[in-house]
Amino acid sequence: MATRKDIDGSAGVPQFYGKELRFKREEAGLTLEKLVAGSFYGITYLSEIEHGNRRMPADLAKHVDRVLGTDGFFERRCEDVRQAKRGAHAAFFAPVAEAETRARTIDQWSGTLIPGLLQTRSYAHAVIRSTHSLDTPEEAKAKIDARLERARLFDDPKRPEYWVVLHECLIRQPIIAPMEMAEQLDQIAALVRRGRIVTQILPWNGPTRPLTELPLLLLDFDSEPPLLYTEGPYHGQIIDDPSIVMHYRKAYDRLRAAALPPEVSLALIEQAAEEYRHGQQPS
């Protein structure tokens, strides 16, 4: 039998909320299965909420309040949890950052910027300052710190499995100083060398379609439907319709097939890093 895991309600708003939810559920003598019965959610989903790992959707909060007779408490407080879990992330991206922590695989395509999961502080600073030029230094730092925090996913030696396809322009046309760009490429190469990520470069003369202008983030889970996320500087869209996600999955696979092999891509990244280190523009 699995050991019951304690919940530290002092760790933050989501954990406090989850601990109270478990207390009320157990006080009512209900299992996770009985509490979610009649909703559209499963026991794993509710367990993740109790442990502070997921946000409570408003419709599930209403269901929980109705079953537990808690007079709207969980519905009223679920917005507090949403704000706490959002942190410095944009509202449209916060659910994606949360979903990344549960993903089994993450597949990504980027033709305009090195993805946030791979960015160094210098690169993230350049992106944040250009897109949010009116932010105070404190606001900019909070956004940068939140972005770098996402990379802790790679502290786990195996999960999630991350595969990224980058356009060649991202290593040829830097947005930061040469030494900083060398550091950025070194960081990507180190993750590849560790076997932690797979990176491919789509060359200049690779197939170009309207899709190549659209960044893609595809997430697969153990017990949830897959998600697709795409964005612009000031908006983002999450798509969970399985048929639409499938179409983009096939399009991503075509991009991956057109890209250089991983070992050739790594050599290209490392060569560019070395050239930036010596003040040269990669050829």
C-alpha positions as CSV (number, residue, x, y, z in Angstrom):
1,M,0.0,0.0,0.0
2,A,1.3,3.4,-0.9
3,T,2.4,5.6,2.0
4,R,0.1,8.6,2.6
5,K,2.1,11.7,1.8
6,D,1.8,14.6,4.2
7,I,1.0,18.1,2.9
8,D,2.9,21.1,4.2
9,G,0.2,23.8,4.3
10,S,2.8,26.4,5.2
11,A,4.7,25.9,1.9
12,G,2.3,28.3,0.1
13,V,-1.2,29.2,-0.9
14,P,-1.7,26.1,-3.1
15,Q,-0.5,23.8,-0.4
16,F,-2.7,25.4,2.2
17,Y,-5.7,25.2,0.0
18,G,-4.9,21.5,-0.8
19,K,-4.5,20.6,2.8
20,E,-7.8,22.2,3.7
21,L,-9.4,20.3,0.8
22,R,-8.1,17.0,2.1
23,F,-9.1,17.8,5.6
24,K,-12.7,18.5,4.6
25,R,-12.9,15.5,2.3
26,E,-11.6,13.1,5.0
27,E,-13.9,14.8,7.6
28,A,-16.8,14.0,5.4
29,G,-15.6,10.4,5.1
30,L,-15.1,10.5,1.4
31,T,-12.4,9.0,-0.8
32,L,-11.0,10.9,-3.8
33,E,-13.1,8.7,-6.0
34,K,-16.3,9.5,-4.2
35,L,-15.6,13.3,-4.1
36,V,-15.0,13.6,-7.9
37,A,-17.9,11.3,-8.8
38,G,-20.3,13.2,-10.9
39,S,-17.7,15.7,-12.1
40,F,-15.6,15.6,-15.3
41,Y,-12.3,15.0,-13.4
42,G,-10.4,12.0,-12.1
43,I,-8.9,11.0,-8.8
44,T,-5.3,11.8,-10.0
45,Y,-6.4,15.3,-10.9
46,L,-7.9,15.9,-7.4
47,S,-5.0,14.4,-5.6
48,E,-2.6,16.8,-7.5
49,I,-4.8,19.7,-6.2
50,E,-4.6,18.4,-2.7
51,H,-0.8,18.4,-2.9
52,G,-0.7,21.9,-4.3
53,N,0.6,20.8,-7.7
54,R,-2.4,21.8,-9.7
55,R,-4.9,24.6,-9.7
56,M,-8.6,24.0,-8.9
57,P,-10.8,24.7,-11.9
58,A,-13.9,26.8,-11.0
59,D,-16.3,24.1,-12.1
60,L,-14.6,21.5,-10.0
61,A,-14.5,23.9,-7.0
62,K,-18.3,24.3,-7.4
63,H,-18.8,20.6,-7.4
64,V,-16.5,20.1,-4.3
65,D,-18.4,22.8,-2.4
66,R,-21.7,21.2,-3.3
67,V,-20.6,17.7,-2.2
68,L,-18.8,18.8,0.9
69,G,-21.3,21.5,1.9
70,T,-18.6,24.0,2.3
71,D,-20.7,27.0,1.4
72,G,-18.7,28.2,-1.7
73,F,-15.4,28.2,0.2
74,F,-13.3,26.4,-2.4
75,E,-14.9,28.3,-5.3
76,R,-14.1,31.6,-3.6
77,R,-10.5,30.6,-2.8
78,C,-9.5,28.9,-6.1
79,E,-8.8,32.3,-7.6
80,D,-6.2,32.9,-4.8
81,V,-4.5,29.7,-5.8
82,R,-4.5,30.6,-9.4
83,Q,-2.8,33.9,-8.7
84,A,-0.3,32.3,-6.4
85,K,0.6,29.6,-8.9
86,R,0.9,32.2,-11.7
87,G,3.7,34.1,-10.0
88,A,5.5,36.4,-12.5
89,H,4.3,34.4,-15.5
90,A,1.8,36.1,-17.9
91,A,-1.7,34.9,-17.2
92,F,-2.0,33.2,-20.6
93,F,1.2,31.2,-19.9
94,A,0.9,30.3,-16.3
95,P,-1.2,27.1,-17.0
96,V,1.5,25.9,-19.4
97,A,4.3,26.4,-16.9
98,E,2.3,24.3,-14.5
99,A,1.6,21.6,-17.1
100,E,5.3,21.3,-18.0
101,T,6.0,20.0,-14.5
102,R,3.5,17.1,-15.2
103,A,4.5,16.4,-18.8
104,R,6.0,13.0,-19.8
105,T,7.3,14.5,-23.1
106,I,7.8,18.1,-24.3
107,D,8.4,18.7,-28.0
108,Q,9.1,22.2,-29.2
109,W,9.7,24.2,-32.4
110,S,11.0,27.7,-32.4
111,G,12.0,29.8,-35.4
112,T,12.2,33.2,-33.7
113,L,13.7,32.9,-30.2
114,I,15.6,30.3,-28.2
115,P,12.8,28.7,-26.0
116,G,12.4,29.9,-22.5
117,L,13.3,26.5,-21.0
118,L,16.8,26.8,-22.6
119,Q,17.5,30.5,-22.0
120,T,20.3,31.8,-20.0
121,R,19.8,34.9,-17.8
122,S,21.4,37.2,-20.4
123,Y,19.2,35.9,-23.1
124,A,16.1,36.0,-21.0
125,H,17.0,39.6,-19.9
126,A,17.3,40.7,-23.6
127,V,13.9,39.2,-24.4
128,I,12.1,40.6,-21.4
129,R,13.5,44.0,-21.8
130,S,12.6,44.2,-25.4
131,T,9.0,43.0,-25.0
132,H,8.3,44.7,-21.6
133,S,10.3,47.9,-21.9
134,L,8.2,49.7,-19.3
135,D,8.8,47.2,-16.5
136,T,10.6,48.3,-13.5
137,P,13.9,46.5,-12.8
138,E,12.1,44.6,-10.0
139,E,9.3,43.5,-12.4
140,A,11.8,42.5,-15.1
141,K,13.9,40.4,-12.6
142,A,10.8,38.6,-11.4
143,K,9.9,37.6,-14.9
144,I,13.4,36.5,-15.6
145,D,13.6,34.5,-12.4
146,A,10.3,32.8,-13.2
147,R,11.6,31.9,-16.6
148,L,14.8,30.4,-15.3
149,E,13.0,28.5,-12.6
150,R,11.2,26.5,-15.3
151,A,14.6,25.0,-16.3
152,R,14.7,23.1,-13.0
153,L,12.7,20.5,-14.9
154,F,16.0,19.3,-16.3
155,D,17.3,18.6,-12.7
156,D,15.4,15.3,-13.0
157,P,17.7,13.0,-15.0
158,K,14.9,11.4,-17.0
159,R,11.7,13.3,-17.0
160,P,10.3,15.0,-19.0
161,E,11.8,13.9,-22.3
162,Y,12.5,17.1,-24.2
163,W,13.0,17.4,-28.0
164,V,13.5,20.8,-29.6
165,V,13.9,21.9,-33.2
166,L,15.5,25.3,-33.7
167,H,15.8,27.4,-36.8
168,E,19.4,28.0,-37.9
169,C,18.9,31.8,-37.6
170,L,18.8,31.4,-33.8
171,I,22.4,30.5,-33.7
172,R,23.5,32.8,-36.6
173,Q,21.7,36.0,-35.7
174,P,22.3,36.7,-32.0
175,I,20.3,39.1,-29.9
176,I,23.0,39.3,-27.2
177,A,26.7,40.0,-27.1
178,P,29.1,37.4,-28.5
179,M,30.4,36.1,-25.2
180,E,26.8,35.9,-23.8
181,M,25.7,34.1,-27.0
182,A,28.6,31.6,-26.5
183,E,27.3,31.0,-23.0
184,Q,23.8,30.5,-24.3
185,L,24.9,27.9,-26.8
186,D,27.2,26.2,-24.3
187,Q,24.2,25.7,-22.0
188,I,22.2,24.0,-24.8
189,A,25.2,21.9,-25.8
190,A,25.7,20.8,-22.1
191,L,22.1,19.6,-21.8
192,V,22.5,17.6,-25.0
193,R,25.9,16.2,-23.8
194,R,24.2,15.1,-20.6
195,G,21.6,13.2,-22.6
196,R,19.0,15.4,-21.0
197,I,17.6,17.0,-24.2
198,V,17.6,16.3,-28.0
199,T,18.2,19.3,-30.2
200,Q,17.9,19.6,-34.0
201,I,18.7,22.6,-36.2
202,L,16.4,23.3,-39.2
203,P,18.8,24.8,-41.8
204,W,18.3,27.9,-43.8
205,N,17.5,26.0,-46.9
206,G,15.1,23.6,-45.2
207,P,11.4,23.4,-46.1
208,T,9.6,26.7,-45.4
209,R,5.9,26.7,-44.8
210,P,3.6,29.1,-43.0
211,L,3.9,26.7,-40.0
212,T,7.6,27.6,-39.6
213,E,6.6,31.1,-38.4
214,L,4.5,29.7,-35.6
215,P,6.2,28.5,-32.4
216,L,4.9,25.2,-31.1
217,L,5.0,23.5,-27.7
218,L,3.5,20.0,-27.6
219,L,3.0,18.3,-24.2
220,D,2.1,14.7,-23.6
221,F,1.1,13.3,-20.2
222,D,0.7,10.0,-18.4
223,S,-3.0,10.4,-17.6
224,E,-4.2,13.5,-19.4
225,P,-5.0,14.5,-23.0
226,P,-2.1,16.1,-24.9
227,L,-1.8,19.9,-25.2
228,L,-0.6,22.3,-27.8
229,Y,0.5,25.8,-27.0
230,T,1.5,28.6,-29.3
231,E,2.1,32.3,-28.6
232,G,3.1,35.8,-29.7
233,P,4.8,38.4,-27.5
234,Y,1.6,39.4,-25.7
235,H,-0.8,36.5,-26.1
236,G,-0.9,32.7,-26.0
237,Q,-3.3,30.0,-26.9
238,I,-3.7,26.5,-25.4
239,I,-5.4,23.9,-27.6
240,D,-6.5,20.6,-26.2
241,D,-8.8,19.4,-29.0
242,P,-7.2,15.9,-29.7
243,S,-7.9,16.2,-33.5
244,I,-6.2,19.6,-33.8
245,V,-3.3,18.6,-31.6
246,M,-2.8,15.5,-33.8
247,H,-2.6,17.7,-36.9
248,Y,0.1,19.9,-35.3
249,R,1.9,16.8,-34.1
250,K,2.2,15.6,-37.7
251,A,3.4,19.0,-38.8
252,Y,6.0,19.0,-36.1
253,D,7.2,15.6,-37.1
254,R,7.7,16.9,-40.7
255,L,9.8,19.8,-39.4
256,R,11.8,17.3,-37.3
257,A,12.4,15.1,-40.3
258,A,13.6,18.1,-42.3
259,A,16.0,19.2,-39.6
260,L,19.7,18.2,-39.4
261,P,20.4,15.0,-37.4
262,P,21.0,15.6,-33.6
263,E,24.7,14.9,-33.8
264,V,25.2,17.3,-36.7
265,S,23.1,19.9,-34.9
266,L,25.2,19.6,-31.8
267,A,28.4,20.1,-33.8
268,L,26.9,23.2,-35.4
269,I,25.9,24.6,-32.0
270,E,29.4,23.9,-30.5
271,Q,31.2,25.4,-33.5
272,A,29.1,28.6,-33.3
273,A,29.7,28.9,-29.6
274,E,33.5,28.6,-30.2
275,E,33.4,31.3,-32.9
276,Y,31.4,33.7,-30.7
277,R,33.9,33.1,-27.9
278,H,36.6,34.4,-30.3
279,G,34.6,37.4,-31.4
280,Q,33.7,35.9,-34.8
281,Q,30.4,35.8,-36.5
282,P,29.5,32.1,-37.2
283,S,29.7,31.4,-40.9
